[in-house]
């Protein structure tokens, strides 16, 4: 039952990322809610225990976005691995006052890295499969993109708080 609830939670996060977030934000400012979910999940459970859910979220994201199947899952696992490698070197949770700014800047930098690697995968796959489709380029120095990164980092706090509260009441994340 617990695994079913986590799978439904992954699906809801991906659906929010793809469809509902565009209602509340401009198209250029839609935050990457799936990445925020992965970051908060790795901080709560660790990479080893959350790997299945990260891959599931990535595959669901690929299924609804039209990317090559597995590229988003690979990128999300890479982001989780980066967090796991950094958290073994530095204990983020031991410094209470620095936890929030460090998580904010780490989330913002991972969102930026995710977008860059996603665009690289899209361009490489277009060359590999001789696709002449137009790939929308991102202006990384615009105000809208800056707000997208900030909103993604803020969603990490929202999802982290929600998952911690769900754990307290439902004992889902063990």
Backbone as a ProteinNet text record, in pm:
[ID]
protein_1_A
[PRIMARY]
XXXXXXXXXXXXXXXXXXXXXXXXXXXXXXXXXXXXXXXXXXXXXXXXXXXXXXXXXXXXXXXXXXXXXXXXXXXXXXXXXXXXXXXXXXXXXXXXXXXXXXXXXXXXXXXXXXXXXXXXXXXXXXXXXXXXXXXXXXXXXXXXXXXXXXXXXXXXXXXXXXXXXXXXXXXXXX
[TERTIARY]
82.4	0	86.4	196.6	285.7	347.3	388.4	447.9	347.8	223.7	120	99.2	100.7	83.3	199.5	321.3	437.8	431.6	389.3	376.6	270.6	160.3	56.4	109.6	187.3	246.7	342.1	421.8	510.3	430.1	321.7	238.9	173.7	127.7	65.6	167.8	290	393.8	424.2	435.2	463.5	347.1	224.1	107.6	102.9	133.3	141	248.9	360.4	471.3	430	366.4	334.2	212.8	107.5	-17.7	-57.6	-65.8	-125.2	-33.1	96.8	187.8	177.7	141.9	125.6	6.8	-85.7	-201.7	-162.3	-73.3	-36.4	84.1	163.6	284.4	282.4	357.3	377.1	454	445.8	509.2	660.7	722.8	867.5	909	815.2	846.9	799.2	755.1	703	818.1	806.3	915.1	918.6	1033	1050.9	1013.4	886.6	835.6	887	908.1	960.5	1101.7	1183.1	1317.8	1312.8	1220.5	1204.6	1164.5	1079.1	1040.8	1160.9	1242.8	1359.9	1458.6	1481.6	1575.1	1525.8	1399.3	1346.8	1343.6	1314.8	1312.2	1450.9	1553.2	1689.4	1732.6	1690.7	1724.9	1652.1	1532.3	1457.2	1501.2	1506.3	1532.4	1676.6	1746.9	1876.9	1858.9	1968.2	1959.7	1920.8	1976.1	1951.5	1804.6	1742.4	1603.1	1504.7	1546.8	1455.3	1482.2	1575.2	1613.2	1497.6	1419.8	1306.2	1205.4	1180.7	1080.8	1133.9	1263.9	1324	1313.1	1344.7	1333.7	1188.5	1096.7	954.6	910.2	949.3	913	974.5	1098.2	1162.5	1097	1059	991.5	852.4	782.8	652.7	669.2	772.7	799.6	832.9	908.8	938.1	813	726.9	606.2	512.4	503.4	410.2	474.5	608.6	672.5	716.5	726.2	765.8	915.3	993.1	1137.2	1165.3	1288.7	1329.3	1316.8	1258	1225.2	1352.4	1360.7	1472.1	1566.1	1556.8	1650.5	1622.2	1497.7	1465.4	1496	1471.6	1504.4	1655.2	1732.3	1878.2	1923.7	1865.2	1901.9	1861.8	1743.5	1699.6	1784.9	1825.4	1915.3	2050.2	2096.8	2223.1	2212.9	2101	2082	2077.3	2010.8	2007.5	2145.1	2222.9	2358.8	2445.2	2430.1	2507.1	2473.6	2345.1	2304.6	2359.9	2352.5	2402.7	2553.4	2626.1	2771.5	2807.3	2732.9	2759.1	2720.7	2612.9	2570	2658.2	2731	2827.5	2950.4	2981.8	3097.7	3064.5	2942.5	2900	2765.3	2753.5	2626.3	2541.4	2445.8	2364.6	2272.9	2219.1	2118.3	2177.2	2308.5	2367	2374	2374.2	2380.9	2242.4	2167.6	2027.9	2012.7	2094.3	2079.6	2123.6	2216.4	2264.1	2188.2	2101.4	2031.6	1945.9	1867.6	1778.9	1852.5	1951.6	2020.9	2100.6	2159.7	2236.3	2144.1	2030.2	1934.9	1881.6	1857.3	1807.9	1909.7	2035.3	2136.2	2171	2168.3	2191.5	2078.4	1955.1	1840.7	1843.4	1879.1	1886.1	1995.3	2110.2	2217.9	2185.1	2117.3	2077.7	1968.9	1879.3	1778.3	1843.2	1942.9	2016.9	2090.5	2158	2230.5	2134.9	2019	1919.6	1873.7	1846.6	1801.7	1909	2033	2141.8	2158.1	2160.8	2177.1	2056.3	1937.5	1817.9	1824.8	1867.1	1880.9	1989.2	2097.4	2203.2	2148.6	2074.3	2015.5	1918.9	1839.1	1743.4	1815.6	1918.5	1993.5	2068.5	2130	2202.9	2106.7	1992	1895.8	1839.8	1825.3	1779.4	1880.4	2008.3	2113.4	2120.6	2109.7	2122.2	2009.7	1887.6	1773.6	1736.4	1822.7	1800.3	1666.5	1633.8	1509.7	1535	1449.5	1464.5	1369.2	1316.5	1224.5	1294.8	1220.3	1276.2	1281.9	1399.8	1418.7	1417.9	1325.8	1317.8	1438.8	1508.8	1625.4	1582.9	1664.2	1635.1	1731.7	1679.9	1764.5	1800	1920.5	1961.4	1986.6	1983.8	2010.7	1888	1770.1	1648.5	1589.3	1502.4	1435.9	1340.3	1274.1	1181.6	1253.9	1371.6	1446.2	1496.7	1537.9	1580.5	1466	1345.7	1230.1	1194.2	1213.8	1189.7	1281.4	1407.5	1503.6	1466.9	1429.5	1391.8	1265.4	1166.6	1044	1071.5	1160.9	1197.3	1261.4	1351.9	1416.8	1316.7	1218.7	1116.3	1023.5	997.3	914.9	983.9	1116.3	1187	1146.4	1137.4	1096.6	952.4	864.8	724	708.4	772.5	759.3	829.9	943.2	1013.9	925.8	862.9	775.8	654.8	592.1	475.7	511.3	624	660.9	700.2	762.3	793.4	665.4	566.1	439.6	360.8	363.7	297	361.8	492.2	561.8	522.7	504.4	469.3	330.4	237.2	101	74.3	134.6	102.3	214.1	331.3	448.2	476.4	478.6	500.4	649.2	728.2	871.6	942.5	996.4	1067	1212.6
-119.7	0	125.5	119.2	234.2	263.5	158.8	178.1	233.8	191.8	245.3	394.7	434.2	574.7	658.6	607.2	681	689.5	582.8	585.7	687	692.9	792.6	932.9	951.6	1082	1123.4	1029.3	1058.8	1100.9	1028.5	1061.3	1197.9	1230.4	1361.3	1472.8	1452.6	1554.6	1577	1469.6	1484.2	1551	1515.2	1578.4	1727.1	1761.8	1903.9	1975.8	1909.8	1970.1	1998.5	1903.2	1916.3	2004.4	1986.9	2053.4	2168.6	2145.9	2246.2	2363.5	2344.2	2454.2	2566.2	2532	2633.6	2724.5	2682.4	2765.1	2877.7	2848.7	2944.7	3030.9	2987.5	3059	3084.4	3185.9	3206.7	3087.6	3066.4	2949.7	2947.8	3064.7	3070.6	3055.2	3067.4	3065.9	2940.4	2841.1	2719.5	2646.9	2624.5	2557.6	2408.2	2350.1	2207.1	2136.7	2105.6	2047.1	1904.6	1833	1697.9	1698.7	1791.9	1803.8	1842.8	1930.6	1967.6	1846.4	1761	1638.2	1546.5	1533.4	1446.2	1499.3	1628.8	1687.1	1664.8	1690.8	1671.7	1525	1436.5	1293.7	1241.1	1288.9	1245.2	1297.8	1417.4	1468.3	1392.3	1344.3	1273	1126.9	1056.5	912.8	874.1	956.8	917.1	861.3	851	809.4	662.1	577.1	434.1	398.4	455.9	423.5	494.7	603.4	677.6	655.1	568.7	549.4	498.8	406.7	353.1	463.5	551.1	656.1	766	788.1	886.3	836.8	710.1	653.1	653.1	619.2	621.7	762.6	861.6	999.8	1041.8	1001.9	1035.1	967.9	842.2	772.3	829.4	866.7	932	1067.1	1139.7	1268.9	1250.8	1147.7	1119.1	1078.3	1002.5	954.3	1068.2	1169.8	1278.9	1395	1402.8	1517.3	1490.3	1365	1334.3	1322.5	1324.9	1303.5	1156.2	1128.6	989.6	922.2	805.2	735.8	703.6	758.6	732.3	849.8	952.9	1064.2	1145.8	1173	1247.4	1164.3	1034.6	946.4	947.4	943.8	947.7	1080.2	1190.2	1320.5	1334.2	1285.1	1294.4	1206.9	1090.6	1005.8	1074	1140.3	1214.3	1327.3	1398.7	1504.9	1447	1333.5	1267.2	1220.6	1171.4	1127.4	1245.3	1360.2	1479	1520.1	1519.3	1554.3	1452.8	1326.3	1222.2	1234.2	1262.9	1278.7	1400.5	1509.4	1628.6	1608.6	1535.9	1517.5	1419.8	1332.3	1248.8	1328.6	1428.8	1512.9	1616.5	1671.1	1775.3	1734.9	1738.7	1707.2	1834	1843.3	1963.7	1985.2	1878.1	1890.9	1927	1915.4	1946.1	2096.5	2173.7	2319.5	2377.2	2393.8	2436.8	2572.2	2668.7	2803.2	2808.5	2722.3	2723.1	2626.6	2545.7	2444.7	2507.5	2609.3	2670.2	2739.8	2825.3	2887.3	2787.9	2688.2	2589.6	2508.7	2468.4	2393	2479.3	2606.6	2696.8	2709.9	2737.6	2754.1	2622.7	2513.4	2383.1	2348.9	2375.1	2348	2435.6	2561.9	2652.3	2608.4	2569.4	2526.6	2393.8	2303.4	2177.7	2199.5	2294	2325.6	2382.4	2466.6	2522.2	2411.2	2323.4	2212.2	2116.4	2091.3	2004	2060.7	2190.2	2251	2244.9	2269.3	2263	2121.7	2022.5	1884.2	1835.1	1881.4	1844.2	1897	2020.2	2078.1	2005.6	1966.2	1891.7	1757.5	1685.9	1557.9	1574.8	1680.7	1703.4	1730.2	1811.9	1842	1720	1643.1	1524.1	1421.1	1403.3	1306.8	1351.8	1482.3	1531.7	1505	1516.6	1486.5	1336.4	1258.7	1113.7	1052.7	1100.1	1044.1	1124.6	1215.8	1299.2	1369.7	1418.9	1491.7	1638.6	1697.1	1837.5	1924.8	1872.6	1950.1	2069.1	2173.5	2293.6	2277.7	2301.2	2294.8	2437.8	2465.3	2600.1	2624.2	2729.9	2761.2	2841.4	2831.5	2900.6	3017.8	3132.7	3247.1	3239.9	3194.2	3170.4	3300.1	3412	3539.2	3629.2	3571.5	3652.2	3651.2	3746.1	3757.2	3639.2	3594.8	3482.1	3354.4	3330.4	3210.9	3218.2	3336.4	3353.7	3321.3	3369.2	3338.9	3190.2	3125.4	2981.6	2906.2	2943.8	2878.6	2906.9	3030.2	3065.5	2990.5	2981.1	2909.2	2760.1	2703.3	2563.2	2542.2	2631.8	2620.1	2638.1	2724.8	2742.2	2621.3	2556.7	2436.7	2322.4	2322.6	2221.4	2231.4	2353.2	2371.5	2327.2	2359.6	2322.2	2170.2	2103.5	1958.5	1890.4	1943.7	1888.4	1897	2011.3	2029	1935.4	1924.9	1837.6	1691	1647.3	1507	1477.8	1573.4	1553.7	1546.1	1630.6	1627.3	1499.7	1455.6	1330.1	1213.4	1217.3	1112.8	1112.6	1229.4	1238	1179.2	1203.1	1157.7	1017.1	982.8	856	752.5	790.4	702.2	636.1	719	668.4	649.9	752	747.3	691.2	575	514	500.7
0	0	0	74.7	82.3	-54	-126.9	-258.6	-358.8	-347.4	-434.7	-410	-282.8	-250.4	-303.8	-293.2	-344.8	-497.2	-564	-710.3	-753.7	-681.5	-712.4	-688.6	-582.4	-553.6	-665.6	-718	-831.6	-954.2	-981	-1097.2	-1082.1	-962.4	-939.2	-958.3	-910.8	-927.6	-1075.3	-1152.4	-1295.9	-1367.5	-1332.1	-1394.7	-1360.3	-1235.1	-1198	-1276.9	-1295.3	-1370.2	-1514.5	-1577.2	-1719.3	-1744	-1666.5	-1703.6	-1613	-1486.8	-1398.3	-1370.3	-1379.2	-1349.2	-1452.3	-1575	-1678	-1655.1	-1572.5	-1541.1	-1445.8	-1353.1	-1250.6	-1288.2	-1386	-1425.6	-1575.6	-1618	-1760.8	-1817	-1945.9	-2007.9	-1987.3	-1985.2	-1967.3	-1822.1	-1729.5	-1586.7	-1515.1	-1586.4	-1523.2	-1453.5	-1323.2	-1250.8	-1280.8	-1259.3	-1278.9	-1148.6	-1134.7	-1011.1	-993.2	-1102.4	-1092.2	-1035.7	-1079	-1023.4	-876.5	-840.7	-699.7	-616.3	-670.8	-602.6	-582.9	-685.7	-676.9	-573.2	-572.5	-476.2	-333.5	-310	-174.6	-136.1	-230.5	-201.4	-167.2	-236.1	-205.5	-69.4	-33.8	99.3	209.7	182.9	285.7	296.4	183.8	185.7	154.1	80.7	28.6	-111.9	-184.5	-324	-338.1	-254.3	-269.3	-248.7	-150.1	-119.8	-211.9	-275.9	-362.9	-511.4	-544.3	-684.1	-770.2	-718.8	-795.2	-826.5	-729.1	-747.5	-838.6	-837	-927.8	-1071.7	-1092.9	-1227.8	-1274.4	-1185.1	-1220.8	-1260.1	-1182.3	-1215.4	-1349	-1373.4	-1501	-1619.6	-1603.9	-1713.1	-1739.1	-1633	-1651.4	-1720.8	-1684.3	-1747.8	-1895.1	-1928.7	-2069.3	-2145.1	-2080.2	-2147.2	-2184.7	-2100.9	-2130.5	-2204.2	-2206.1	-2269.9	-2413.2	-2452.7	-2589.2	-2609.3	-2502.7	-2514.9	-2541.3	-2577.4	-2593.4	-2457.8	-2457.5	-2333.1	-2254.6	-2135	-2045.9	-2025.5	-2109	-2094.1	-1968.5	-1940.7	-1818.2	-1694.7	-1702.5	-1589.8	-1565.3	-1671.5	-1657.6	-1596.6	-1641.5	-1586.5	-1440.3	-1405.3	-1266	-1174.7	-1221.7	-1142.7	-1127.5	-1232.2	-1222.4	-1120.2	-1118.5	-1019.5	-878	-862.3	-732	-688.7	-784.7	-752.2	-708.9	-773.9	-735.4	-592.5	-559	-422.4	-323.5	-358	-269.2	-249.6	-355.8	-344.6	-260.9	-279.2	-198.5	-52.6	-28.8	110	185.8	116	187.2	225.3	146.4	178.8	284.9	280	373.2	431.6	561	626	629.1	535.3	522.7	642.3	696	800.1	936	951.9	1082.3	1107.2	1003.7	1016.8	993.2	1098.3	1088.2	1019.1	1054.6	997.6	852	813.8	675.8	586.6	643.7	564.8	454.9	487.2	388.2	274.5	301.2	187.5	103.8	168	92.2	2	53.9	-27.3	-141.2	-114.7	-218.4	-331.6	-298.8	-403.6	-471.7	-398.4	-459.7	-555.9	-516.4	-603.3	-727.9	-710.1	-825.3	-923	-871.3	-960.6	-1028.2	-957.9	-1020.9	-1125.6	-1104.3	-1205.2	-1331.2	-1312.8	-1426.8	-1501.5	-1427.8	-1489	-1559.6	-1499.5	-1561.1	-1695.5	-1701.4	-1826.6	-1933.9	-1895.4	-1993.7	-2047.7	-1959.3	-2003.8	-2082.6	-2047.8	-2121.9	-2264.6	-2281	-2416.1	-2495.3	-2429.5	-2499.1	-2546.8	-2461.1	-2501.5	-2617	-2615.3	-2723.2	-2854.8	-2848.3	-2972.1	-3024.1	-2936.1	-2978.8	-3035.7	-2973.8	-3026	-3160.5	-3181	-3310.3	-3420.2	-3389	-3486.3	-3509	-3402.4	-3412.4	-3494.5	-3475.7	-3546.1	-3669.8	-3713.5	-3831.9	-3827.5	-3711.7	-3694.2	-3725.2	-3804.6	-3839.2	-3761	-3651.1	-3568.8	-3505.3	-3483.3	-3425.1	-3273.7	-3219.3	-3075.4	-3023.1	-2934.5	-2878.2	-2789.4	-2818.7	-2737.7	-2614.9	-2512.5	-2387.5	-2375.5	-2342.8	-2313.8	-2165.6	-2137.3	-1999.4	-1922.3	-1987.6	-1921.7	-1917	-1927.5	-1923.7	-1783.6	-1757.6	-1628.4	-1608	-1715	-1703.5	-1663.8	-1721.8	-1686.9	-1542.9	-1499.7	-1361.2	-1265.3	-1297.5	-1213.9	-1217.4	-1330.4	-1338.6	-1241.7	-1237.5	-1147.8	-1001.7	-971.8	-834.3	-792.1	-881.9	-849.2	-828.1	-907.2	-888.2	-751.8	-714	-583.2	-469.2	-487.2	-383.8	-374.2	-487.3	-484.5	-410.7	-406.9	-328.5	-182.3	-129.8	8.9	31	-64.3	-51.4	-50.8	-146	-154.9	-37.8	3.8	119.8	244.5	264	379.8	372.5	253.6	238.8	261.9	208.9	227.2	371.5	438.3	580.5	662.7	633.2	705.8	675.7	549.9	516.8	590	602.3	674.9	821.9	878.3	1019.6	1045.9	954.1	978.4	922.3	809.7	746	752.4	797.3	803.9	668.8	563.5	428	401.4	426.9	398.8	520.6	509.3	622.5	592.6
[MASK]
++++++++++++++++++++++++++++++++++++++++++++++++++++++++++++++++++++++++++++++++++++++++++++++++++++++++++++++++++++++++++++++++++++++++++++++++++++++++++++++++++++++++++++++

